[in-house]
Amino acid sequence: MSNDGGLQPIDELRAEVSRMLDSLSPETPVAATVVFEVARDKENTFLHRTQELADATRRLPGCEVFVFHKHKSFQPDERPKGIGYFIYEDWDSRDQFRRQWDSEHLKHFQYTVGELLVAPPALNFYYGSSSDGHSAKAPVLRTGQKRCWDNSGNRITCKGTGEDGDIQAGARPSGPRFTDNNNGTVTDNLTGLIWLKDANLFGDVPQPQAIELARNLASGAGVLNDGSKAGDWRLPNINELQSLLNLNNTSGPAVDPDHPFTNLVPANYWSCSVVAAAPPLGWYTALAVGPPVFDLRFNSMRMWPVRSGQDPKVPRTGAEQCWDLKGAPTDCKGSGQDGETQLGTPFPEPRFTDNNDGTVKDNLTGLLWLKDANAFGTRSWHDALKACNSLASGHGELCDGSKPGEWRLPNLFEMRSIVDYSQFSPAITKGHPFRNVIPSLYWSSTTVASAPNLARFVFVGIGPSVWDHKSVLLHVWPVRGSK
């Protein structure tokens, strides 16, 4: 694979694979095999480089499997010139594999491995289903954060920090995030949801009125001319509203800066979700900074109607009950509350799988969590990052074979993904197999970009996400990509 002028074979291969990836949908699981015939006197160098590749790859989100071992499938009637080696990798989605394909560590391996081989490698792809048949039903979305800061809020280089801006875990769109449908609606290409283009058609209203206004919305209101009828639109639940967010903003609304929406300002927006622990309260999103918090449902905020598009990929909140404004249980029928609509990807049965190695898999998101939810006690944000980055098999009851660098402090969306909004103390689905879950505050790896001496946390007792100074001591719950 030396450069002897013209296009290198590896460049041709990379271009061909990129075209193949472009032809797949973003959520398609991808697996690949590569067979190498390694020169006998280069075997140790090959193993060293392959181990470096494996270590870097296994840190990436969505990597189900990455293994390499000797391969003996060469023609039996002749002695092979080299030693056979086989790599197998399996990814939850095309987009997650693409991050590996475009990574510098893979490119370095591809452009240097040729000098160790006696024949070109044989590469094959397989796609359409994952190796274990349990791909994530609702992958966690990327937060959008791309920068990193120290405890004092100073910008730093991201590499090796384990911060959200370093890892950038989560699903992302393969093209533009939003499509203006030129009929008063905007499609979110990442989630499949369709939003009203005018983000402030109705002004500030209480939650019950917001639910009713959204339900009665139809083509002809404002600039809406999509042919919709009353009942097609609704007030989004808290997970749907949160799915719009991009947390890289230092000012303005926490939405992708290239969005096509009108009248969008950093205001508070109602969801149709009610706080299970205190039903006079409802969940809303503070669009200036992003986290879901709550307020009395008769207070007035903005509203942003939504309707379901093709195959929406936002998970359900878990809500199943409905309440009146005083907090008394009420019949869900006709309420328009989250407990009636129950929209989104359903929780799988079981929601969680105990792997009996100190880890638990969330079958909804594909994420792998440490079974012990209080293995590190309380730490400052910086120390929480270090604790997760250095976590490895052998710590406490963890015996999964993991190495330092494979675990991380979850970003805000990953930390939120474990919340079940029908539960409280803790707000996690009943029957979960975790140990030592503290119904308190857990750090995420996501900084508040507009005030970078602050970082975001999730109150696992009820579910809100707020922030605090990075020096404050909060709980730590490590996560890693699925296996």
QUITA-V289773 format. One record per residue. N is the residue number from 1. SS is DSSP state (H for helix, E for strand, L for the rest). D_LAST is the distance of its C-alpha to the last C-alpha in Angstrom with 1 decimal. Layout:
BEGIN
n->N ss->SS d_last->D_LAST
n->N ss->SS d_last->D_LAST
END
This chain:
BEGIN
n->1 ss->L d_last->32.4
n->2 ss->L d_last->35.3
n->3 ss->L d_last->37.0
n->4 ss->L d_last->40.3
n->5 ss->L d_last->41.2
n->6 ss->L d_last->40.0
n->7 ss->L d_last->36.4
n->8 ss->L d_last->34.0
n->9 ss->H d_last->32.0
n->10 ss->H d_last->28.7
n->11 ss->H d_last->30.0
n->12 ss->H d_last->30.9
n->13 ss->H d_last->27.4
n->14 ss->H d_last->25.8
n->15 ss->H d_last->28.3
n->16 ss->H d_last->27.6
n->17 ss->H d_last->23.8
n->18 ss->H d_last->24.5
n->19 ss->H d_last->26.8
n->20 ss->H d_last->24.4
n->21 ss->H d_last->21.8
n->22 ss->H d_last->24.7
n->23 ss->L d_last->25.4
n->24 ss->L d_last->22.0
n->25 ss->L d_last->21.4
n->26 ss->L d_last->19.2
n->27 ss->L d_last->16.7
n->28 ss->L d_last->16.5
n->29 ss->L d_last->13.1
n->30 ss->E d_last->13.7
n->31 ss->E d_last->13.1
n->32 ss->E d_last->15.4
n->33 ss->E d_last->17.0
n->34 ss->E d_last->19.6
n->35 ss->E d_last->22.1
n->36 ss->E d_last->24.3
n->37 ss->E d_last->27.7
n->38 ss->E d_last->28.1
n->39 ss->L d_last->31.7
n->40 ss->H d_last->32.3
n->41 ss->H d_last->33.7
n->42 ss->H d_last->30.7
n->43 ss->H d_last->27.9
n->44 ss->H d_last->27.4
n->45 ss->H d_last->27.4
n->46 ss->H d_last->24.8
n->47 ss->H d_last->22.5
n->48 ss->H d_last->23.0
n->49 ss->H d_last->22.3
n->50 ss->H d_last->19.2
n->51 ss->H d_last->17.8
n->52 ss->H d_last->18.7
n->53 ss->H d_last->17.0
n->54 ss->H d_last->13.7
n->55 ss->H d_last->14.1
n->56 ss->H d_last->14.9
n->57 ss->H d_last->12.3
n->58 ss->L d_last->9.2
n->59 ss->L d_last->11.0
n->60 ss->L d_last->11.0
n->61 ss->L d_last->9.7
n->62 ss->L d_last->7.9
n->63 ss->E d_last->6.5
n->64 ss->E d_last->4.0
n->65 ss->E d_last->6.0
n->66 ss->E d_last->9.2
n->67 ss->E d_last->11.6
n->68 ss->E d_last->15.4
n->69 ss->E d_last->18.1
n->70 ss->E d_last->21.7
n->71 ss->L d_last->22.8
n->72 ss->L d_last->26.0
n->73 ss->L d_last->26.7
n->74 ss->L d_last->29.7
n->75 ss->L d_last->33.0
n->76 ss->L d_last->34.4
n->77 ss->L d_last->38.0
n->78 ss->L d_last->37.7
n->79 ss->L d_last->36.2
n->80 ss->L d_last->33.6
n->81 ss->L d_last->34.7
n->82 ss->L d_last->31.4
n->83 ss->E d_last->28.4
n->84 ss->E d_last->25.6
n->85 ss->E d_last->22.0
n->86 ss->E d_last->19.0
n->87 ss->E d_last->16.0
n->88 ss->E d_last->13.2
n->89 ss->E d_last->10.7
n->90 ss->E d_last->9.0
n->91 ss->E d_last->9.1
n->92 ss->L d_last->9.3
n->93 ss->L d_last->12.9
n->94 ss->H d_last->15.9
n->95 ss->H d_last->16.6
n->96 ss->H d_last->13.3
n->97 ss->H d_last->13.9
n->98 ss->H d_last->17.5
n->99 ss->H d_last->16.9
n->100 ss->H d_last->15.6
n->101 ss->H d_last->18.5
n->102 ss->L d_last->20.9
n->103 ss->L d_last->19.8
n->104 ss->H d_last->22.5
n->105 ss->H d_last->20.4
n->106 ss->H d_last->19.7
n->107 ss->H d_last->23.4
n->108 ss->H d_last->24.6
n->109 ss->H d_last->22.8
n->110 ss->H d_last->24.1
n->111 ss->H d_last->27.6
n->112 ss->H d_last->28.0
n->113 ss->H d_last->26.4
n->114 ss->H d_last->29.3
n->115 ss->H d_last->31.8
n->116 ss->H d_last->29.8
n->117 ss->E d_last->29.8
n->118 ss->L d_last->32.6
n->119 ss->L d_last->31.5
n->120 ss->L d_last->29.5
n->121 ss->L d_last->25.8
n->122 ss->E d_last->24.8
n->123 ss->E d_last->22.1
n->124 ss->E d_last->20.9
n->125 ss->E d_last->18.8
n->126 ss->E d_last->17.5
n->127 ss->E d_last->16.9
n->128 ss->L d_last->17.3
n->129 ss->L d_last->14.4
n->130 ss->L d_last->10.7
n->131 ss->L d_last->10.1
n->132 ss->L d_last->9.4
n->133 ss->L d_last->11.9
n->134 ss->L d_last->10.1
n->135 ss->L d_last->9.9
n->136 ss->L d_last->10.9
n->137 ss->L d_last->14.6
n->138 ss->L d_last->15.8
n->139 ss->L d_last->13.8
n->140 ss->L d_last->15.3
n->141 ss->E d_last->18.2
n->142 ss->L d_last->19.0
n->143 ss->L d_last->21.9
n->144 ss->L d_last->23.8
n->145 ss->L d_last->24.6
n->146 ss->L d_last->25.2
n->147 ss->L d_last->27.4
n->148 ss->E d_last->27.2
n->149 ss->E d_last->29.8
n->150 ss->L d_last->30.7
n->151 ss->L d_last->31.8
n->152 ss->L d_last->35.3
n->153 ss->L d_last->34.1
n->154 ss->L d_last->34.9
n->155 ss->E d_last->32.9
n->156 ss->E d_last->30.9
n->157 ss->L d_last->28.8
n->158 ss->L d_last->25.1
n->159 ss->L d_last->23.5
n->160 ss->L d_last->21.8
n->161 ss->L d_last->22.7
n->162 ss->L d_last->19.3
n->163 ss->L d_last->21.4
n->164 ss->H d_last->20.5
n->165 ss->H d_last->22.7
n->166 ss->H d_last->20.8
n->167 ss->H d_last->17.2
n->168 ss->L d_last->18.3
n->169 ss->L d_last->14.9
n->170 ss->L d_last->15.1
n->171 ss->E d_last->16.5
n->172 ss->L d_last->19.9
n->173 ss->L d_last->22.6
n->174 ss->L d_last->23.3
n->175 ss->L d_last->27.0
n->176 ss->L d_last->29.3
n->177 ss->L d_last->27.9
n->178 ss->E d_last->31.0
n->179 ss->E d_last->33.5
n->180 ss->E d_last->37.1
n->181 ss->L d_last->38.2
n->182 ss->L d_last->41.9
n->183 ss->L d_last->42.7
n->184 ss->L d_last->42.0
n->185 ss->E d_last->38.3
n->186 ss->E d_last->35.2
n->187 ss->E d_last->31.9
n->188 ss->E d_last->28.6
n->189 ss->L d_last->26.8
n->190 ss->L d_last->23.4
n->191 ss->L d_last->23.7
n->192 ss->L d_last->26.5
n->193 ss->L d_last->28.8
n->194 ss->E d_last->32.5
n->195 ss->E d_last->34.4
n->196 ss->E d_last->38.1
n->197 ss->L d_last->39.1
n->198 ss->E d_last->41.6
n->199 ss->L d_last->39.7
n->200 ss->L d_last->42.8
n->201 ss->L d_last->44.9
n->202 ss->L d_last->45.9
n->203 ss->L d_last->46.2
n->204 ss->L d_last->45.4
n->205 ss->E d_last->45.4
n->206 ss->L d_last->44.3
n->207 ss->H d_last->41.1
n->208 ss->H d_last->42.9
n->209 ss->H d_last->45.0
n->210 ss->H d_last->42.0
n->211 ss->H d_last->40.4
n->212 ss->H d_last->43.8
n->213 ss->H d_last->44.4
n->214 ss->H d_last->41.0
n->215 ss->H d_last->41.5
n->216 ss->H d_last->45.0
n->217 ss->L d_last->44.0
n->218 ss->L d_last->45.0
n->219 ss->L d_last->45.9
n->220 ss->L d_last->49.1
n->221 ss->L d_last->48.0
n->222 ss->L d_last->48.3
n->223 ss->L d_last->47.1
n->224 ss->L d_last->44.8
n->225 ss->L d_last->45.8
n->226 ss->L d_last->42.7
n->227 ss->L d_last->44.6
n->228 ss->L d_last->42.6
n->229 ss->L d_last->44.3
n->230 ss->L d_last->44.4
n->231 ss->L d_last->41.3
n->232 ss->L d_last->39.0
n->233 ss->L d_last->38.1
n->234 ss->E d_last->36.8
n->235 ss->E d_last->36.0
n->236 ss->L d_last->32.2
n->237 ss->L d_last->30.1
n->238 ss->H d_last->28.7
n->239 ss->H d_last->25.2
n->240 ss->H d_last->27.0
n->241 ss->H d_last->29.3
n->242 ss->H d_last->26.6
n->243 ss->L d_last->24.8
n->244 ss->L d_last->27.7
n->245 ss->E d_last->27.3
n->246 ss->L d_last->27.0
n->247 ss->L d_last->27.2
n->248 ss->L d_last->28.6
n->249 ss->L d_last->32.1
n->250 ss->L d_last->34.8
n->251 ss->L d_last->37.4
n->252 ss->L d_last->37.8
n->253 ss->L d_last->35.4
n->254 ss->L d_last->31.7
n->255 ss->E d_last->31.1
n->256 ss->L d_last->30.4
n->257 ss->L d_last->33.8
n->258 ss->L d_last->34.3
n->259 ss->L d_last->34.4
n->260 ss->L d_last->37.4
n->261 ss->L d_last->38.1
n->262 ss->E d_last->41.7
n->263 ss->L d_last->43.0
n->264 ss->L d_last->39.6
n->265 ss->L d_last->40.2
n->266 ss->L d_last->38.3
n->267 ss->L d_last->39.4
n->268 ss->E d_last->38.0
n->269 ss->E d_last->36.8
n->270 ss->E d_last->36.7
n->271 ss->E d_last->33.9
n->272 ss->E d_last->34.7
n->273 ss->E d_last->32.5
n->274 ss->E d_last->34.3
n->275 ss->L d_last->33.4
n->276 ss->L d_last->32.9
n->277 ss->L d_last->34.1
n->278 ss->L d_last->37.2
n->279 ss->L d_last->38.0
n->280 ss->L d_last->40.9
n->281 ss->E d_last->38.3
n->282 ss->E d_last->36.3
n->283 ss->E d_last->33.3
n->284 ss->E d_last->34.0
n->285 ss->E d_last->32.5
n->286 ss->E d_last->34.4
n->287 ss->L d_last->34.1
n->288 ss->L d_last->35.5
n->289 ss->L d_last->32.5
n->290 ss->L d_last->29.9
n->291 ss->L d_last->28.9
n->292 ss->E d_last->29.5
n->293 ss->E d_last->32.5
n->294 ss->E d_last->35.2
n->295 ss->E d_last->39.0
n->296 ss->E d_last->41.7
n->297 ss->L d_last->41.5
n->298 ss->L d_last->45.1
n->299 ss->L d_last->44.7
n->300 ss->L d_last->44.8
n->301 ss->E d_last->42.0
n->302 ss->E d_last->41.2
n->303 ss->L d_last->39.3
n->304 ss->L d_last->37.3
n->305 ss->E d_last->37.1
n->306 ss->E d_last->34.2
n->307 ss->E d_last->33.8
n->308 ss->L d_last->30.9
n->309 ss->L d_last->30.4
n->310 ss->L d_last->28.4
n->311 ss->L d_last->25.0
n->312 ss->L d_last->24.5
n->313 ss->L d_last->21.0
n->314 ss->L d_last->21.7
n->315 ss->E d_last->20.6
n->316 ss->L d_last->23.4
n->317 ss->L d_last->24.6
n->318 ss->L d_last->25.0
n->319 ss->L d_last->28.8
n->320 ss->L d_last->31.0
n->321 ss->L d_last->34.3
n->322 ss->L d_last->37.1
n->323 ss->E d_last->39.9
n->324 ss->L d_last->43.2
n->325 ss->L d_last->44.1
n->326 ss->L d_last->45.3
n->327 ss->L d_last->42.0
n->328 ss->L d_last->43.3
n->329 ss->E d_last->41.1
n->330 ss->L d_last->42.2
n->331 ss->L d_last->41.7
n->332 ss->L d_last->38.9
n->333 ss->L d_last->40.8
n->334 ss->L d_last->42.0
n->335 ss->L d_last->40.7
n->336 ss->L d_last->38.2
n->337 ss->L d_last->36.0
n->338 ss->H d_last->32.3
n->339 ss->H d_last->32.8
n->340 ss->H d_last->34.7
n->341 ss->H d_last->32.7
n->342 ss->L d_last->29.2
n->343 ss->L d_last->27.9
n->344 ss->L d_last->24.4
n->345 ss->E d_last->21.2
n->346 ss->L d_last->21.5
n->347 ss->L d_last->19.2
n->348 ss->L d_last->17.4
n->349 ss->L d_last->18.5
n->350 ss->L d_last->17.1
n->351 ss->L d_last->16.0
n->352 ss->E d_last->13.7
n->353 ss->E d_last->12.1
n->354 ss->E d_last->12.8
n->355 ss->L d_last->10.5
n->356 ss->L d_last->13.7
n->357 ss->L d_last->12.4
n->358 ss->L d_last->13.5
n->359 ss->E d_last->10.5
n->360 ss->E d_last->10.6
n->361 ss->E d_last->8.6
n->362 ss->E d_last->11.0
n->363 ss->L d_last->11.2
n->364 ss->L d_last->13.6
n->365 ss->L d_last->11.9
n->366 ss->L d_last->8.1
n->367 ss->L d_last->8.3
n->368 ss->E d_last->7.4
n->369 ss->E d_last->11.0
n->370 ss->E d_last->13.0
n->371 ss->L d_last->14.8
n->372 ss->E d_last->18.1
n->373 ss->L d_last->19.2
n->374 ss->L d_last->22.1
n->375 ss->L d_last->21.0
n->376 ss->L d_last->23.1
n->377 ss->L d_last->26.0
n->378 ss->E d_last->27.4
n->379 ss->E d_last->27.3
n->380 ss->L d_last->28.8
n->381 ss->H d_last->26.6
n->382 ss->H d_last->26.7
n->383 ss->H d_last->26.0
n->384 ss->H d_last->23.0
n->385 ss->H d_last->21.5
n->386 ss->H d_last->22.3
n->387 ss->H d_last->21.0
n->388 ss->H d_last->17.5
n->389 ss->H d_last->17.6
n->390 ss->H d_last->18.7
n->391 ss->L d_last->16.4
n->392 ss->L d_last->15.0
n->393 ss->L d_last->14.5
n->394 ss->L d_last->18.0
n->395 ss->L d_last->18.8
n->396 ss->L d_last->20.1
n->397 ss->L d_last->18.1
n->398 ss->L d_last->14.8
n->399 ss->L d_last->14.1
n->400 ss->L d_last->10.4
n->401 ss->L d_last->11.6
n->402 ss->L d_last->10.8
n->403 ss->L d_last->13.7
n->404 ss->L d_last->15.9
n->405 ss->L d_last->15.0
n->406 ss->L d_last->11.2
n->407 ss->L d_last->12.1
n->408 ss->E d_last->14.6
n->409 ss->E d_last->17.2
n->410 ss->L d_last->16.2
n->411 ss->L d_last->18.6
n->412 ss->H d_last->21.0
n->413 ss->H d_last->19.4
n->414 ss->H d_last->16.0
n->415 ss->H d_last->18.3
n->416 ss->H d_last->20.4
n->417 ss->H d_last->17.6
n->418 ss->L d_last->17.4
n->419 ss->L d_last->21.2
n->420 ss->L d_last->22.9
n->421 ss->L d_last->26.4
n->422 ss->L d_last->28.0
n->423 ss->L d_last->27.5
n->424 ss->L d_last->28.7
n->425 ss->L d_last->28.9
n->426 ss->L d_last->25.9
n->427 ss->L d_last->25.0
n->428 ss->L d_last->21.8
n->429 ss->L d_last->21.6
n->430 ss->L d_last->23.6
n->431 ss->L d_last->22.1
n->432 ss->L d_last->19.0
n->433 ss->L d_last->17.8
n->434 ss->L d_last->17.9
n->435 ss->E d_last->20.6
n->436 ss->L d_last->23.2
n->437 ss->L d_last->22.6
n->438 ss->L d_last->25.7
n->439 ss->L d_last->27.3
n->440 ss->L d_last->28.1
n->441 ss->E d_last->27.1
n->442 ss->E d_last->23.7
n->443 ss->E d_last->23.5
n->444 ss->E d_last->21.5
n->445 ss->E d_last->21.3
n->446 ss->E d_last->23.5
n->447 ss->E d_last->27.2
n->448 ss->L d_last->30.1
n->449 ss->L d_last->31.2
n->450 ss->L d_last->34.8
n->451 ss->L d_last->35.1
n->452 ss->L d_last->32.6
n->453 ss->L d_last->33.7
n->454 ss->E d_last->31.9
n->455 ss->E d_last->28.2
n->456 ss->E d_last->26.7
n->457 ss->E d_last->25.6
n->458 ss->E d_last->24.8
n->459 ss->E d_last->27.0
n->460 ss->L d_last->24.7
n->461 ss->L d_last->27.8
n->462 ss->L d_last->28.8
n->463 ss->L d_last->26.5
n->464 ss->L d_last->28.6
n->465 ss->E d_last->27.4
n->466 ss->E d_last->30.1
n->467 ss->E d_last->30.6
n->468 ss->E d_last->32.3
n->469 ss->E d_last->33.4
n->470 ss->L d_last->30.8
n->471 ss->L d_last->32.9
n->472 ss->L d_last->32.5
n->473 ss->L d_last->30.5
n->474 ss->E d_last->27.7
n->475 ss->E d_last->24.7
n->476 ss->L d_last->21.2
n->477 ss->L d_last->17.8
n->478 ss->E d_last->14.9
n->479 ss->E d_last->11.7
n->480 ss->E d_last->8.7
n->481 ss->L d_last->6.6
n->482 ss->L d_last->3.8
n->483 ss->L d_last->0.0
END
